[in-house]
């Protein structure tokens, strides 16, 4: 017949390779998106747990020094857990979920400042945000240094 037509079942090797590469990119994007969502949700959940349940309303003006110290440490641990969880979902050397979560924390701080919803001075809210991001990136580092699953 015509040499330009191929039967439906025949796919060239180059098309198969491109299909595998495209599927790998889509899978990586999906996993990065899921890790970002899980990380942001865990940050939100654990910081709310620390600020509202454990401390019962963390505020610079109304909380004692021990509550402020415990709250800041709890927020650091919340970031640590969130960063560790996001790193477990994505493959090594993919820091995009952590960058997105850090952007989320900075955006939250800007939102709090712009809408005047601070519970204390600006330096206190900024310190809590820095503690959260330090915990987030420490969790990322911990997951890379001490992997729970073997990496090939």
Secondary structure, DSSP 8 states (H G I E B T S, - for coil): --TT---TT---HHHHHHHHHHHHHHHHHHHHHHHHHHHHHHHHHHHHIIIIIISSS--TTTS-HHHHHHHHHHHHHHHHHHHHHHHHHS-TT--HHHHHHHHHHHHHHHHHHHTT--SS-HHHHHHHHHHHHHHHHHHHHHHHHS-SS---
